[in-house]
């Protein structure tokens, strides 16, 4: 019995050693999770690892926004919050299908998505745009369509982050979040998507969260009460259970073996996979009660591979172009709040700022600004003082290990002062839907939720009065 298969190391282009990864593949680890690199980099690496492994590897990636989330030469698909704002599952399905087809072309066969956390806490720095919204049943509806798309495209799925990361206010990449909710409270909201999607889940990722009312002794990812007690015995989930990445600071130096003992089938991205292989092998050989646990974990992985072999044999039809999906979703899902008559027509002059880089003018919203100019709007950099028309655009978004997603206090103060000084003002978010909270006297708020060129183009059409915002805020 090769217990090395229970371990799935991470590989970070620009940081990880390819020779060591090949050694891990030869040693029989179960798979790898890939981060960064170009499409060519990933394709070459996955082929090399599969060639050197004694069995088929599960190659995973966090393609929550499509491949563009990690590879700069790949397309960025609409965020989940943007998909949720359309209210249309067809967009979620197409996003899943395109993601799977493109992932397969690189040798990635397992997508760590969909995120079914609820976007119900504005201060949450780690969920936000990754969520389909705050309404549990709507989140389930979108996630189900995405999962079907993934399967039709030939990839496995993962529901995450069990039992729900939405109500946290800190980043588990940096510290251990605490949630003060009972199981009954979790079941009324956070756990709804898991109950509704359980039969379609290829795997479930358990989160590094501490929920003391349920288990005050261990985080969820190390908790027998949550994994064996609730997932296995109460929900009767038969599929594979995987930890969130073990390199995250929320684990606080806990022994990965304790996550395995608690019921996790795969230990993802440990700090030292070579050391963990030895300690896992030793633990199983010395503790006979762990033999059954190892058999369960390896059997769950074999079942996953069996399904992968069946769906991977289905050829990928030509997927919808990602630009077509993004443009259609933008036309259906961009949300407008406030005074819809606050538009900037041809001949207008607007003063523009991006708070994240203010007062610099190396703007990120290049497509947006180009379209404004093509619509006859003169755009000038904002500087302190009274102005007729103010336009603020932000790309505030999720970034692991940052602990920040909305405006910083200083950025918020800068925006507020600018809004007060303007006769007419508009704020457009190509990221977080919550950045407008606490900004007073703002005439119009437009939530795009995705930074790609199609979203920038449509947002410009809306603020110039050439298109209508048709989305509804899924919060």
C-alpha positions as CSV (number, residue, x, y, z in Angstrom):
1,X,0.0,0.0,0.0
2,X,1.6,3.2,-1.2
3,X,0.5,5.9,1.3
4,X,2.4,8.5,-0.6
5,X,-0.7,8.8,-2.8
6,X,-2.5,10.5,0.0
7,X,-0.1,13.4,-0.4
8,X,-0.7,16.0,-3.2
9,X,2.2,18.6,-3.2
10,X,1.9,22.0,-4.6
11,X,4.1,23.3,-7.5
12,X,4.7,27.0,-7.8
13,X,6.4,28.2,-11.0
14,X,9.3,30.5,-10.1
15,X,9.6,28.9,-6.7
16,X,9.4,25.1,-6.8
17,X,12.2,22.8,-8.0
18,X,11.2,20.7,-11.1
19,X,13.7,18.0,-10.2
20,X,12.1,17.6,-6.7
21,X,8.7,17.5,-8.3
22,X,9.8,14.6,-10.6
23,X,11.2,12.8,-7.5
24,X,7.9,13.2,-5.8
25,X,6.1,11.9,-8.9
26,X,8.4,8.8,-9.0
27,X,7.8,8.2,-5.3
28,X,4.1,7.9,-6.1
29,X,2.4,10.9,-4.7
30,X,-1.3,11.1,-5.8
31,X,-1.1,14.3,-7.7
32,X,0.0,18.0,-7.7
33,X,-1.7,21.4,-7.4
34,X,-0.3,23.8,-10.0
35,X,0.2,27.6,-9.5
36,X,1.4,30.3,-11.9
37,X,3.5,29.7,-15.0
38,X,2.5,30.0,-18.6
39,X,0.2,27.6,-20.4
40,X,3.3,26.1,-22.1
41,X,5.0,25.8,-18.7
42,X,2.0,23.9,-17.2
43,X,1.5,21.7,-20.3
44,X,5.2,20.6,-20.2
45,X,5.3,20.1,-16.5
46,X,2.1,17.9,-16.3
47,X,3.4,15.7,-19.2
48,X,6.7,15.3,-17.4
49,X,5.1,14.4,-14.1
50,X,2.7,11.9,-15.6
51,X,5.6,10.3,-17.5
52,X,7.5,9.7,-14.3
53,X,4.6,8.6,-12.1
54,X,3.9,4.9,-11.5
55,X,0.1,5.7,-11.8
56,X,-2.1,8.3,-13.3
57,X,-1.8,11.6,-11.4
58,X,-4.6,13.9,-10.4
59,X,-3.4,17.4,-11.5
60,X,-5.4,20.1,-9.9
61,X,-5.6,23.9,-10.0
62,X,-7.7,26.7,-8.5
63,X,-9.3,27.8,-11.8
64,X,-12.1,29.7,-10.2
65,X,-11.9,32.5,-12.8
66,X,-10.8,30.3,-15.6
67,X,-7.1,29.7,-16.3
68,X,-6.5,33.5,-16.3
69,X,-6.6,33.4,-12.5
70,X,-3.1,31.8,-12.5
71,X,-1.6,32.1,-16.0
72,X,-1.2,35.5,-17.5
73,X,-1.3,34.2,-21.0
74,X,-4.7,32.6,-20.4
75,X,-8.2,34.2,-20.5
76,X,-9.8,35.5,-17.4
77,X,-13.4,34.3,-17.2
78,X,-16.2,36.2,-15.3
79,X,-16.0,36.0,-11.5
80,X,-18.6,34.1,-9.7
81,X,-20.1,37.3,-8.3
82,X,-20.5,38.5,-11.9
83,X,-22.1,35.2,-12.9
84,X,-24.5,35.4,-9.9
85,X,-25.6,38.9,-10.9
86,X,-26.9,37.6,-14.2
87,X,-29.3,35.2,-12.5
88,X,-28.7,32.8,-15.4
89,X,-27.3,29.3,-14.9
90,X,-26.4,29.0,-18.6
91,X,-23.5,31.4,-18.0
92,X,-22.3,29.3,-15.0
93,X,-22.5,26.1,-17.2
94,X,-20.5,27.7,-20.0
95,X,-17.9,29.0,-17.6
96,X,-17.5,25.4,-16.2
97,X,-17.3,23.9,-19.6
98,X,-14.8,26.4,-21.0
99,X,-12.7,26.0,-17.9
100,X,-12.6,22.2,-18.2
101,X,-11.8,22.2,-21.8
102,X,-8.9,24.7,-21.4
103,X,-7.6,22.9,-18.2
104,X,-7.6,19.6,-20.0
105,X,-5.5,21.1,-22.8
106,X,-2.8,21.7,-20.2
107,X,-3.0,18.3,-18.6
108,X,-5.0,19.6,-15.6
109,X,-7.9,17.3,-14.8
110,X,-9.2,18.4,-11.4
111,X,-10.5,22.0,-10.8
112,X,-10.8,23.2,-7.2
113,X,-14.2,24.8,-7.8
114,X,-16.9,25.8,-7.4
115,X,-16.7,28.0,-4.3
116,X,-20.0,27.7,-2.5
117,X,-19.2,30.1,0.3
118,X,-21.7,32.9,0.8
119,X,-20.8,36.5,0.2
120,X,-22.6,37.8,3.2
121,X,-19.8,39.6,5.1
122,X,-18.4,42.8,3.4
123,X,-15.3,42.7,5.5
124,X,-14.4,39.1,4.4
125,X,-11.1,39.4,2.5
126,X,-11.0,36.0,1.0
127,X,-14.5,35.1,-0.4
128,X,-16.1,38.2,-2.0
129,X,-16.0,37.9,-5.9
130,X,-15.2,34.2,-5.6
131,X,-18.8,33.6,-4.4
132,X,-22.0,33.4,-6.5
133,X,-23.8,35.5,-3.9
134,X,-25.3,35.6,-0.4
135,X,-28.5,33.5,-1.1
136,X,-27.8,29.8,-0.4
137,X,-30.3,28.3,-2.9
138,X,-29.1,30.7,-5.7
139,X,-25.5,29.8,-4.9
140,X,-26.5,26.1,-5.2
141,X,-28.2,26.7,-8.5
142,X,-25.2,28.4,-10.1
143,X,-22.7,26.0,-8.6
144,X,-24.7,23.0,-9.9
145,X,-24.6,24.4,-13.5
146,X,-20.9,25.1,-13.2
147,X,-20.3,21.5,-12.0
148,X,-22.2,20.1,-14.9
149,X,-20.2,22.2,-17.3
150,X,-16.9,20.9,-15.7
151,X,-18.1,17.3,-16.1
152,X,-19.2,17.8,-19.7
153,X,-15.8,19.3,-20.4
154,X,-14.0,16.3,-18.8
155,X,-12.8,17.6,-15.4
156,X,-13.5,16.8,-11.8
157,X,-15.0,19.3,-9.3
158,X,-14.5,20.3,-5.7
159,X,-17.0,22.0,-3.4
160,X,-15.3,24.4,-1.1
161,X,-14.7,25.6,1.6
162,X,-16.7,23.3,3.9
163,X,-18.6,24.2,6.0
164,X,-18.6,27.8,4.7
165,X,-16.0,30.6,4.8
166,X,-18.3,33.4,4.0
167,X,-18.9,34.9,7.5
168,X,-15.2,35.1,8.4
169,X,-13.4,38.5,8.6
170,X,-9.8,37.4,8.2
171,X,-7.7,35.5,5.6
172,X,-7.0,31.9,6.5
173,X,-3.8,32.2,4.5
174,X,-2.5,34.5,7.2
175,X,-4.3,33.4,10.4
176,X,-6.9,31.0,11.8
177,X,-10.5,32.5,11.4
178,X,-13.1,31.9,14.1
179,X,-16.8,31.5,13.5
180,X,-19.2,31.7,16.4
181,X,-22.1,29.6,15.0
182,X,-23.8,26.5,16.1
183,X,-24.4,23.6,13.8
184,X,-28.1,24.6,13.6
185,X,-27.1,28.1,12.4
186,X,-24.6,26.7,9.9
187,X,-27.3,24.3,8.6
188,X,-29.7,27.2,8.0
189,X,-27.3,29.0,5.6
190,X,-23.7,27.9,5.0
191,X,-24.4,24.2,4.7
192,X,-27.4,24.5,2.3
193,X,-25.2,24.3,-0.9
194,X,-23.5,21.2,0.5
195,X,-26.8,19.4,1.2
196,X,-28.2,20.3,-2.2
197,X,-25.1,19.5,-4.2
198,X,-23.7,16.5,-2.3
199,X,-24.6,13.9,-4.9
200,X,-22.8,15.8,-7.7
201,X,-19.6,16.6,-5.7
202,X,-16.5,14.7,-6.8
203,X,-14.7,16.0,-3.7
204,X,-15.2,18.4,-0.8
205,X,-12.4,20.7,0.5
206,X,-12.5,21.2,4.3
207,X,-11.5,24.7,5.5
208,X,-9.0,25.9,8.0
209,X,-11.7,27.4,10.3
210,X,-12.3,27.2,14.0
211,X,-16.0,26.9,15.0
212,X,-15.9,26.5,18.8
213,X,-19.7,25.9,19.3
214,X,-19.3,22.7,17.3
215,X,-15.6,21.7,18.0
216,X,-13.5,23.8,20.3
217,X,-10.5,21.4,20.1
218,X,-9.6,21.5,16.4
219,X,-10.1,23.5,13.1
220,X,-12.6,22.0,10.7
221,X,-9.8,20.5,8.5
222,X,-8.5,18.6,11.5
223,X,-11.8,17.9,13.2
224,X,-13.3,14.4,13.5
225,X,-16.6,16.0,14.6
226,X,-16.9,17.8,11.3
227,X,-15.3,15.3,8.9
228,X,-16.3,11.9,10.2
229,X,-19.2,13.1,12.4
230,X,-21.0,15.4,10.1
231,X,-19.8,14.9,6.5
232,X,-19.6,11.1,6.7
233,X,-22.2,10.1,9.3
234,X,-24.8,12.9,9.1
235,X,-24.7,13.9,5.4
236,X,-23.6,10.4,4.4
237,X,-21.1,11.8,1.9
238,X,-19.2,9.0,0.2
239,X,-16.8,11.0,-2.0
240,X,-13.3,12.2,-1.5
241,X,-12.4,14.8,1.2
242,X,-9.4,17.0,0.8
243,X,-7.8,19.6,3.1
244,X,-7.3,23.2,2.1
245,X,-3.6,23.9,1.4
246,X,-1.6,22.9,4.4
247,X,1.0,25.7,3.8
248,X,-1.6,28.2,4.9
249,X,-0.8,30.0,8.2
250,X,-4.2,29.0,9.7
251,X,-2.9,25.5,10.3
252,X,-0.6,27.0,13.0
253,X,1.9,24.2,12.7
254,X,-0.6,21.4,13.3
255,X,0.5,18.0,12.3
256,X,-0.9,17.1,8.8
257,X,-1.3,13.5,10.1
258,X,-4.0,14.7,12.4
259,X,-6.1,15.9,9.4
260,X,-5.6,12.4,8.0
261,X,-6.7,10.8,11.3
262,X,-9.8,13.1,11.3
263,X,-10.9,11.7,8.0
264,X,-9.2,13.8,5.2
265,X,-8.4,11.6,2.2
266,X,-5.9,13.9,0.6
267,X,-3.3,16.2,2.3
268,X,-2.9,19.1,0.0
269,X,0.2,21.2,-0.4
270,X,2.1,20.4,2.8
271,X,5.2,22.4,3.7
272,X,7.6,19.4,3.4
273,X,6.1,16.5,1.3
274,X,9.2,14.4,1.5
275,X,9.1,14.5,5.3
276,X,5.4,13.9,5.4
277,X,5.7,10.8,3.2
278,X,8.0,9.3,5.8
279,X,6.0,10.2,8.8
280,X,2.7,9.0,7.2
281,X,4.3,5.7,6.3
282,X,5.6,5.3,9.8
283,X,2.3,6.2,11.4
284,X,0.3,3.7,9.4
285,X,2.9,0.9,10.0
286,X,2.9,1.6,13.8
287,X,-0.8,2.2,14.3
288,X,-2.9,-0.6,12.9
289,X,-6.1,1.5,13.3
290,X,-4.8,3.8,10.6
291,X,-4.5,1.0,8.1
292,X,-8.3,1.1,7.5
293,X,-8.1,4.9,7.3
294,X,-5.4,4.6,4.6
295,X,-7.5,2.1,2.7
296,X,-10.5,4.4,2.8
297,X,-8.4,7.3,1.5
298,X,-6.8,5.4,-1.3
299,X,-10.2,3.9,-2.3
300,X,-11.7,7.3,-2.5
301,X,-8.9,8.4,-4.8
302,X,-9.3,5.4,-7.0
303,X,-13.0,6.1,-7.4
304,X,-12.1,9.7,-8.4
305,X,-9.7,8.4,-11.0
306,X,-12.3,5.9,-12.3
307,X,-14.7,8.7,-12.9
308,X,-12.0,10.9,-14.5
309,X,-11.1,8.1,-16.9
310,X,-14.7,7.9,-18.0
311,X,-15.4,11.6,-18.5
312,X,-11.9,12.3,-19.9
313,X,-12.7,10.0,-22.8
314,X,-15.4,12.4,-24.0
315,X,-13.9,14.7,-26.6
316,X,-14.2,18.4,-25.9
317,X,-16.3,20.1,-28.5
318,X,-15.1,23.5,-29.6
319,X,-15.9,25.6,-26.5
320,X,-17.6,28.9,-26.7
321,X,-15.0,31.6,-27.0
322,X,-14.3,33.1,-23.6
323,X,-14.7,36.6,-25.1
324,X,-18.2,35.7,-26.2
325,X,-19.1,34.3,-22.7
326,X,-17.6,37.4,-21.0
327,X,-19.3,39.9,-23.2
328,X,-22.7,38.2,-22.9
329,X,-22.4,37.8,-19.2
330,X,-21.3,41.5,-18.8
331,X,-24.3,42.7,-20.9
332,X,-26.6,40.6,-18.6
333,X,-24.9,40.9,-15.2
334,X,-23.4,44.4,-14.6
335,X,-25.4,46.0,-11.8
336,X,-26.3,49.7,-11.3
337,X,-27.4,51.3,-8.1
338,X,-28.3,54.9,-7.4
339,X,-29.3,57.5,-10.0
340,X,-29.3,55.8,-13.4
341,X,-29.5,59.3,-15.0
342,X,-25.9,59.9,-13.9
343,X,-24.2,59.4,-17.2
344,X,-21.4,61.1,-19.1
345,X,-22.4,61.8,-22.7
346,X,-20.3,62.8,-25.7
347,X,-18.8,66.2,-25.1
348,X,-18.5,65.7,-21.3
349,X,-15.3,66.1,-19.4
350,X,-14.8,63.8,-16.5
351,X,-12.1,63.7,-13.9
352,X,-10.9,60.2,-13.3
353,X,-9.1,58.3,-10.5
354,X,-8.2,54.7,-9.5
355,X,-7.8,54.8,-5.7
356,X,-5.4,51.9,-5.5
357,X,-2.7,53.9,-7.4
358,X,-3.8,57.5,-6.9
359,X,-2.3,60.0,-7.7
360,X,-0.4,58.0,-10.4
361,X,-1.9,57.8,-13.8
362,X,-0.6,54.5,-15.1
363,X,-4.2,53.3,-15.1
364,X,-5.3,49.7,-15.1
365,X,-8.7,50.3,-16.8
366,X,-7.2,50.8,-20.3
367,X,-10.1,49.3,-22.3
368,X,-12.7,51.2,-20.2
369,X,-10.9,54.5,-20.7
370,X,-10.4,53.9,-24.4
371,X,-14.1,53.3,-24.8
372,X,-15.0,56.4,-22.9
373,X,-12.8,58.4,-25.3
374,X,-14.3,56.7,-28.4
375,X,-17.8,57.7,-27.0
376,X,-16.6,61.3,-27.1
377,X,-15.9,61.8,-23.4
378,X,-12.8,63.7,-22.4
379,X,-10.9,62.1,-19.5
380,X,-8.6,64.1,-17.3
381,X,-6.7,62.9,-14.1
382,X,-8.4,63.9,-10.9
383,X,-6.6,66.1,-8.4
384,X,-7.9,67.6,-5.2
385,X,-10.5,70.3,-5.6
386,X,-14.0,70.8,-6.8
387,X,-14.9,69.2,-10.2
388,X,-18.0,69.0,-12.3
389,X,-17.9,65.2,-13.1
390,X,-16.0,62.6,-11.1
391,X,-15.5,59.0,-12.2
392,X,-13.8,56.5,-9.9
393,X,-12.9,53.0,-11.0
394,X,-11.5,50.3,-8.7
395,X,-10.0,46.8,-9.2
396,X,-10.1,45.9,-5.4
397,X,-10.2,42.2,-5.4
398,X,-9.3,38.9,-3.7
399,X,-5.6,38.1,-3.3
400,X,-4.4,35.3,-1.1
401,X,-2.1,36.3,1.8
402,X,-3.1,40.0,1.5
403,X,-5.8,40.2,4.1
404,X,-7.3,43.1,2.2
405,X,-10.0,43.3,-0.5
406,X,-12.0,46.5,-0.2
407,X,-10.6,50.1,0.0
408,X,-8.0,50.7,2.7
409,X,-9.0,53.5,5.1
410,X,-6.8,55.9,3.3
411,X,-8.2,55.0,-0.1
412,X,-11.8,55.3,1.3
413,X,-11.0,58.7,2.7
414,X,-9.5,59.8,-0.7
415,X,-12.6,58.6,-2.6
416,X,-15.0,60.3,-0.1
417,X,-13.2,63.6,-0.3
418,X,-13.3,63.4,-4.1
419,X,-17.1,62.5,-4.2
420,X,-18.0,65.4,-1.9
421,X,-16.0,67.8,-4.1
422,X,-17.9,66.8,-7.3
423,X,-21.2,67.9,-8.6
424,X,-21.8,64.5,-10.2
425,X,-20.0,61.3,-9.3
426,X,-19.9,57.6,-10.2
427,X,-18.0,54.7,-8.8
428,X,-17.4,51.6,-11.0
429,X,-16.0,48.4,-9.4
430,X,-14.3,45.8,-11.5
431,X,-13.8,43.8,-8.4
432,X,-15.5,43.7,-5.0
433,X,-19.2,44.5,-4.9
434,X,-18.8,46.0,-1.4
435,X,-16.4,48.9,-2.1
436,X,-19.2,51.5,-2.1
437,X,-20.2,50.8,1.4
438,X,-19.6,53.8,3.6
439,X,-19.1,56.2,0.7
440,X,-21.8,58.9,1.1
441,X,-23.1,61.4,-1.5
442,X,-22.2,59.0,-4.4
443,X,-24.6,59.5,-7.3
444,X,-24.2,56.2,-9.0
445,X,-22.5,52.8,-8.3
446,X,-21.9,50.3,-11.0
447,X,-20.7,46.8,-10.0
448,X,-19.1,44.8,-12.8
449,X,-17.2,42.4,-10.6
450,X,-14.7,41.3,-13.2
451,X,-11.8,43.2,-14.6
452,X,-11.6,41.6,-18.1
453,X,-11.8,43.7,-21.3
454,X,-15.4,42.8,-22.1
455,X,-16.6,44.0,-18.7
456,X,-14.6,47.2,-19.1
457,X,-16.2,47.8,-22.5
458,X,-19.8,47.2,-21.3
459,X,-19.3,49.3,-18.2
460,X,-18.1,52.2,-20.4
461,X,-21.2,51.8,-22.6
462,X,-23.4,51.9,-19.5
463,X,-21.8,55.0,-17.9
464,X,-22.1,56.8,-21.3
465,X,-25.8,56.0,-21.6
466,X,-25.3,53.7,-24.6
467,X,-26.4,50.5,-22.7
468,X,-28.5,49.5,-19.8
469,X,-27.3,47.7,-16.7
470,X,-29.4,44.5,-16.5
471,X,-27.9,42.6,-13.5
472,X,-29.2,42.3,-10.0
473,X,-27.0,42.3,-7.0
474,X,-26.8,38.8,-5.7
475,X,-26.2,39.9,-2.1
